[in-house]
Amino acid sequence: MKRYIALIVISMRCSIAAVCVSEASALAAAPVEKQNEHRSNRLRYIVEATCVSTDDNNQGIAKYQCGDKQGAIVDYDRAIRVNPNNAIAYYNRGLAKSDLGDKQGAISDYNRSLNIDPKNTDAYLARGVAKSDLGDKQGAISDYDQALKLNPKNTDAYLDRGHAKSDLGDKSGAIADYTQALNINPEYADAYISRGLTRLSLNDKQGAIADYTQVLKLNPEYTDIYISRGNIKSDLGDKQGAITDYTQALNINPEYAQVYNNRGAAKMDLGDELGAIDDYNQAIKLSPNDADAYIRRGIAKMDLGDKQGAIVDYDQAIKLSPNSAYAHYNRGIAKSDLGDELGAISDMTRASNLFDRHGQIDLYKQAIKTIDKIRKIHNLKSVV
């Protein structure tokens, strides 16, 4: 039956790879979240740079920086009552409203600010961000275009316009904007990250690796980028390179359960089952409710001949995730190898039903074929 194990293990690894791709996206998306955080910080710096002598405005800035966004709005309200033409107060109030989730209110304030001062590049940028957050990507691009007319060297405008273009499906246009930002500032890490993500979406994996490598030259402690680069390397077949990246990520943050899972999968692909089990042990220690980690460790134990140990892991995976087709399938293989034919068929039947329910037709067919093979091997008749 071992060859059937290999077949499902390949499928299981494909599923894990898909999880890793999803994880890669999530992890690669983490830098995007940090970009938004950086963008928010950037706007805070703008607030500092645009301080005016109005006491209420300065008080609003202080409250904003301390996290009291609502209090800041109250102070900006007073500043505007004192001077209805205070473009900076409208702009600052827009930032606070945006941070509180009132994107439309923020846009109204940016409009007022720009009516007073139509050359405020930062207000166009902030309004573009708010429009983008509301889904108006084209409107956002128009604002970024205007910001770039006022300041053709504004790297933030290129970055944000690239994001909007990417969201609209214009990946080539997005890459061109990120590249332009990098031409102006070759040390702009966020632009490398964004370009890498976009290249990855176009299946330019080597290009994505090149961009992530540049990010790590600028910031060698960027854990998420090591993970993302490791995922891409693994997908390209460079398992050792992936392991190196995962290890570096774990050196920085040893509490990252998913990275132990990913490194374990790479070790399995290289035939290092014992090393993989060590990683899965650590993943389970950090995340004891992760059913996939038990399945992966069970597969490694199977490869080492520990069928009973594998069943224990599959049992735990099913306890945590009763609808895991992979756990049922692999437990069925282990039971068959140990002579429990009826238990094997029961698990396989459950697995086939789950694969069918999940729309995994190829795996459903594989499970049905495996049931037939188990019956033939053990001379069992189909139960009608």
C-alpha positions, 0 to 999 in steps of 0.5 A: 500500500505504500505507493498509495500513501505516496499518492495521497502524501503528494496530494496532501503536500499539494494541499499544504503547498496551497496553504503555504501559498495562501499563507505566503499571500497572507504573510506577504500581505502582512508587509502591505498592512505594515505599508498602511501603518507606515503610511499612517505614520507618514501622515502623522509626520506631515501633521507635525510638519504643518503645525501652525500657530493656532493653539487649538490646532497644536492641541489637536496635533498633540492629542492625535499623536497620543491616540486621542483622535476624537479629542483631536477632532474637537480641537480642530473644530475649534480651530476652524471656528476661529479661522474658517479658512484654516486649510491645515486644520481641515486637513488634520481633522480629515486625518483624524476622521480617516483613522476613526473610520469616517472616510467620507467625512475625511474626504469632505475635510480634504475637499475643503482644505484643497478648496483653500489651498489647491497646491497641498500635495499631502491633501491630494495624497490623503484624499486618494488614500481615503477614496481607495479605502472606500473602493474608488480606485480610479478616483484615488488614481486621479488624486495621486496624478494631481499630487505628482503634477505638483511634485513629480518626485513624490515617491509616496504618490507613486507607491499609492498609485501603484497600489490602486492600479494593482487593485484595478488589475493593471499590474504592469502599470503598478510595477511601473509606478513602484519602479519609478518610486525606486528610481527616485529612492532606491532605499524605499523598502515598501516599494520593493515589497509592493513590486515583489507582491505584484510580480508574484501575482504575475507568476514572476517568482524570480522577480519577487525573490529579487525584490524581497532580497533587496528588502532584506538588504535594507532591513535584515530583521524583516521576518515576514519577508524571509517567510515569503521568500522561503515560500517562493523558493519552496514553490520553485523547488529550492527546498534548502534555500527555503529552509535557510529563509525559514530558519532565519525567520525563526532566529528572529521570532522563534514563536512562529508556529506556521514557519515550523510547519513550512520548514518541516514540509521542506525537510520532508521533501528533502527526505529528512523525516526526523528533522521534519518531526522535530519541526512539527513537534515545535509547531504543535507545542506552539499551536496545539490546536493545529490539525494540519501539524498533526497530519504532517507529523503523521505523514512523517511517521508513516514514512519512517514506518511508525504506523501506530504513531501516525494513527495517534496523530491522525486521531488527534487531527480528526478530533480537532477537525472532524471534517478533515478528509486528509486525516481520514484518508491517511489514517485509512492507509495506516490502518490498512497497513496494520491489517485493519481492513474494515477500519481502513475502508471506513476511513476511506469512505469518509474521506471520499465523501468529504473530498466530494463535498469539498469539490475535490473531484480528483482526490475523491476519485483517488479515494474510491480507487484506493478503497477498491485496491484495499478490497482487492488486496484483502479479498473483501467484497463490496457491501451493497 
